[in-house]
Each structure stands twice: as C-alpha cells, then as structure tokens.
Amino acid sequence: MIIPRIARALWLLTIASSALGQDRAPTVWVSPSGPTVPENLLRIELRFSAPLRIPFSMDNVKLLDGDGRVIERALLDLPLPSADGTRVTILLSPARLKTGLAENLALGRALHQGSTVTLVVDDPQLAKPVRKTWRVTRFQPDPPDPSRWTLKLPVVGTREALQVDLHKPLSSTAEDFIAIRGPDGNRVPGIGRLENEEMLWQFTPDRAWVKGVYAVVTNPMLEDPEGNRTCESFEAVGASRIQCEGTVRLFRGISPRERS
C-alpha cells in the first residue's frame, strides 16, 4: 500500500536527519574572547558546541607572532579536557611565565606588551579552523577581588537576571565557580554565564526572587586567565601551595524598582 510506504520513507528520512545532526562537526568559542590579553596570560580555553569524538591533540595548535611565525615552546604540551568533552584548557608554559624560573630567564615570556599574537587550532574534528588574534597588553599580576565587584540587583517577584560587574576578565570556567546563596542558606538554582568578554557574570534563577538576604559565593578554585586566584597572585612564591578560601558577599534581594 502507498500510505505505509510513505510512512516508512518519512521514518527513514527522520533517522537520517538525526544522524546527520549528531555527526555535525562542532564549532568553537575561544576565551579570552576580548581583543587583548596581558603578557602573563596562562590559560586559553576552548568551548565546543558538541563533545569531541576523539581526544584533543596539541599537534593541531599553534601560537603565532605578529609576523605569522610559530612562537616556539610557548604552549604546554598537555591540553586539559573537561569531563564531558565540551571544553579544553590550553596552558602557556608556566616555566616561561613565572619570573626567576630557569626557562623564564633563558627565553623570557612568550608574549610581549605591544605585540600581537594569534592562536590557530586546525583540528580535523572541527567545523573549520580557528584563528583568534589578540593585542598583548602589560603584565597583570592583580588577583580577582570579589569585594570590588559591582552588583545590579534584580526586581523581587521576577526572574530578572542578577548582574555582577567583575571589572576584569575571569577564566571562562569561573562561571561555574560563582554561586548565589538564598535567604534559606541554600544554593539558589539557576544558570550563571560569563558575558561581555568574561567581565560580567549574569545569573538567572529558576524561580522568582523573594525578599531577603542573599550572598554571592565564590569557590576557592576561581581564577583569572593569568592564573591569579582571589587569595594570591600566580607570581607569588609558593602560590600553588597556598590554600585559598571561598568568598561571601552579602546583598539584599530588594531592588529600588521593587514591585508592590
């Protein structure tokens, strides 16, 4: 009969379309996403639209100077993938970054203020090669300082986003290291995202805000792209052995535009 044949054809077309969607090569978002990086940049992070099918290889990654030449020994040959395969962290060589280490003394930093640098990722798994160019700015040793963050409070009774102006970029993974504690003392469920070149954290709750005292809470692992943590600069002697604590910033969930 014609109708069963048509139904079967439509079913096969649906299966084929689904398979094509699953096999589609992922696209990439690069952080730092802004136009500049400091000369002590430590972390470059890649976020993929879908999990990679095979392990990410540094053989497909290059860092070029302003003349298009490969900057030798700039990158650590050890990509750090996330558990779900949707992110990879690329590290610039810490031995070249940290003042006074043998490689730093012999080669200097890979990046230099006033120059430009281009990341090239040509992995065959990706939809297309990635190129991201930054202008290199001055050395940035200052840790993130949650006490200076500026909050734009939401309206009570709405699911309006809380906005936190960070005043400097954070590592893109830091969006998971900031949370909101509610008046009941529990974590507020919702979605936090870094935007505006990783200088703005925006949190949208699953349920409407209520009156009460909330808190912005940071995880001890929170870092900026230079590897500075809230309690210590990456440059500090013995920084890796220092145990940071999380920070808590209280605020009242009441906006001047509070609804009656």
For each residue, the residues with C-beta under 8 A, 3 or more apart:
1: 4 5
2: 5 6
3: 6 7
4: 1 7 8
5: 1 2 8 9
6: 2 3 9 10
7: 3 4 10 11
8: 4 5 11 12
9: 5 6 12 13
10: 6 7 13 14
11: 7 8 14 15
12: 8 9 15 16
13: 9 10 16 17
14: 10 11 17 18
15: 11 12 18 19
16: 12 13 19 20
17: 13 14 20 21
18: 14 15 21 22
19: 15 16 22 23
20: 16 17 23 24
21: 17 18 24
22: 18 19
23: 19 20
24: 20 21 50 127
25: 125 126 127
26: 48 49 50 51 52 125 126 127
27: 48 49 126 127 128
28: 46 47 48 49 121 126 130
29: 33 46 47 48 49
30: 33 44 45 46 47 119 130 132
31: 44 45 46 47 171 172 198 225
32: 36 37 41 44 134 169 197 198 225
33: 29 30 172 197 198
34: 37 134 169 197 198 199
35: 134 135
36: 32 134 135 136 137
37: 32 34 41 111 117 134 135 136 137 225
38: 41 111 136 137 138 139 140 225 226
39: 109 111 112 113 136 137 138 139
40: 97 109 111 139 140 141 226 234 235
41: 32 37 38 44 92 111 225 226
42: 91 92 94 97 225 226 227 234
43: 89 90 91 92 171 223 225 226 227
44: 30 31 32 41 89 90 91 92 119 225
45: 30 31 87 88 89 90 171 172 173
46: 28 29 30 31 56 87 88 89 90 121 130
47: 28 29 30 31 86 87 172
48: 26 27 28 29 51 52 85 86 87 88 126
49: 26 27 28 29
50: 24 26 86
51: 26 48 84 85 86
52: 26 48 55 56 81 85 86 88 125
53: 125
54: 125
55: 52 81
56: 46 52 60 79 81 88 123
57: 60 61 79 123
58: 61 75 77 78 79 90
59:
60: 56 57 121 122 123 124
61: 57 58 75 79 90 119 120 121
62: 70 119 120 122
63: 70 71 74 75 92 110 117 118 119 120
64: 68 69 70 71 117 118 119 120
65: 68 69 70 71 115 116 117
66: 115 116 117
67:
68: 64 65 118
69: 64 65
70: 62 63 64 65
71: 63 64 65 74 110 117
72:
73: 93 96 103 107 110
74: 63 71 92 93 96 110 111
75: 58 61 63 90 91 92 93
76: 90 91 92 93 94
77: 58
78: 58 91
79: 56 57 58 61 88 89 90
80: 88 89 90 91
81: 52 55 56 85 87 88 89
82: 85 86 87 88
83:
84: 51 87
85: 48 51 52 81 82
86: 47 48 50 51 52 82
87: 45 46 47 48 81 82 84 173
88: 45 46 48 52 56 79 80 81 82
89: 43 44 45 46 79 80 81 173
90: 43 44 45 46 58 61 75 76 79 80 119
91: 42 43 44 75 76 78 80 94
92: 41 42 43 44 63 74 75 76 96 97 110 111
93: 73 74 75 76 96 97 103 110
94: 42 76 91 97 98 227
95: 98 101 102 103 104
96: 73 74 92 93 101 103 104 107 108 109 110
97: 40 42 92 93 94 104 109 227 234
98: 94 95 101 104 234 235
99: 104 235
100: 104 105
101: 95 96 98 104 105
102: 95 105 106
103: 73 93 95 96 106 107
104: 95 96 97 98 99 100 101 107 108 109
105: 100 101 102
106: 102 103
107: 73 96 103 104 110
108: 96 104 112
109: 39 40 96 97 104 112
110: 63 71 73 74 92 93 96 107 117
111: 37 38 39 40 41 74 92 115 117 136
112: 39 108 109 115 136
113: 39 136 137 138 139
114: 136
115: 65 66 111 112 135 136
116: 65 66 133 134 135 136
117: 37 63 64 65 66 71 110 111 133 134 136
118: 63 64 68 131 132 133 134
119: 30 44 61 62 63 64 90 130 131 132 133 134
120: 61 62 63 64 129 130 131
121: 28 46 60 61 126 129 130
122: 60 62 129 130
123: 56 57 60 126 129
124: 60
125: 25 26 52 53 54
126: 25 26 27 28 48 121 123 129 130
127: 24 25 26 27
128: 27
129: 120 121 122 123 126
130: 28 30 46 119 120 121 122 126
131: 118 119 120
132: 30 118 119
133: 116 117 118 119
134: 32 34 35 36 37 116 117 118 119
135: 35 36 37 115 116
136: 36 37 38 39 111 112 113 114 115 116 117
137: 36 37 38 39 113 140
138: 38 39 113
139: 38 39 40 113
140: 38 40 137 168 224 226 228
141: 40 226 228 233 234 235
142: 145 168 228 233
143: 224 228 229 230 231 232 233
144: 166 168 170 222 223 224 228 229 230
145: 142 148 149 167 230
146: 149 216 218 230 247 249
147: 247 249
148: 145 167
149: 145 146 164 165 166 167 216 249
150: 164 165 167
151: 162 163 164 165 216 249 251
152: 162 163 164 165
153: 162 251 252 253 254 255
154: 158 159 160 161 162 209 253 255
155: 158 160 209 255 257 258 259
156: 208 209 210 211 253 254 255 258 259
157: 208 209 210 258 259
158: 154 155 208 209 259
159: 154 204 205 206 207 208 209
160: 154 155 204 209
161: 154 202 203 204
162: 151 152 153 154 180 202 203 205
163: 151 152 200 201 202
164: 149 150 151 152 178 200 201 202 203 216
165: 149 150 151 152 199 200
166: 144 149 169 170 198 199 200 201
167: 145 148 149 150 199
168: 140 142 144 199 224
169: 32 34 166 197 198 199 224 225
170: 144 166 174 175 194 198 199 201 222 223 224 225
171: 31 43 45 174 198 222 223 224 225
172: 31 33 45 47 175 194 198
173: 45 87 89 176 177 223
174: 170 171 177 178 194 198 201 222 223 224
175: 170 172 178 192 193 194 201
176: 173 192 219
177: 173 174 218 219 221 222
178: 164 174 175 192 201 203 216 217 218 219 222
179: 187 188 192 216 217 218 219
180: 162 187 188 190 192 203 205 214 215 216 217
181: 185 186 187 188 214 215 217 248
182: 185 186 187 188 212 214
183: 210 211 212 213 214 253
184:
185: 181 182
186: 181 182
187: 179 180 181 182
188: 179 180 181 182 203 205 206 214
189: 205 206 207
190: 180 203 204 205 206
191: 203 204
192: 175 176 178 179 180 201 202 203
193: 175 201 202 203
194: 170 172 174 175 198 200 201 202
195: 198 200 201 202
196: 199 200
197: 32 33 34 169
198: 31 32 33 34 166 169 170 171 172 174 194 195 225
199: 34 165 166 167 168 169 170 196
200: 163 164 165 166 194 195 196
201: 163 164 166 170 174 175 178 192 193 194 195
202: 161 162 163 164 192 193 194 195
203: 161 162 164 178 180 188 190 191 192 193
204: 159 160 161 190 191
205: 159 162 180 188 189 190 208 209
206: 159 188 189 190
207: 159 189
208: 156 157 158 159 205
209: 154 155 156 157 158 159 160 205 253
210: 156 157 183 253
211: 156 183 252 253 254
212: 182 183 252 253
213: 183 250 251 252 253
214: 180 181 182 183 188 250 251 252 253
215: 180 181 248 249 250 251
216: 146 149 151 164 178 179 180 248 249 251
217: 178 179 180 181 246 247 248 249
218: 146 177 178 179 222 230 246 247
219: 176 177 178 179 222 246
220: 229 230 231 243 244 245 246
221: 177 229 244
222: 144 170 171 174 177 178 218 219 229 230
223: 43 144 170 171 173 174 227 228 229
224: 140 143 144 168 169 170 171 174 227 228
225: 31 32 37 38 41 42 43 44 169 170 171 198
226: 38 40 41 42 43 140 141 234
227: 42 43 94 97 223 224 234
228: 140 141 142 143 144 223 224 232 233 234
229: 143 144 220 221 222 223 232 234 239 242 244
230: 143 144 145 146 218 220 222 244 247
231: 143 220 242 244 245
232: 143 228 229 236 239 242 244
233: 141 142 143 228 236 239
234: 40 42 97 98 141 226 227 228 229 239
235: 40 98 99 141 239
236: 232 233 239 242
237:
238: 241 242
239: 229 232 233 234 235 236 242
240:
241: 238
242: 229 231 232 236 238 239
243: 220
244: 220 221 229 230 231 232
245: 220 231
246: 217 218 219 220
247: 146 147 217 218 230
248: 181 215 216 217
249: 146 147 149 151 215 216 217
250: 213 214 215
251: 151 153 213 214 215 216
252: 153 211 212 213 214
253: 153 154 156 183 209 210 211 212 213 214
254: 153 156 211 258
255: 153 154 155 156 258
256:
257: 155
258: 155 156 157 254 255
259: 155 156 157 158
260:
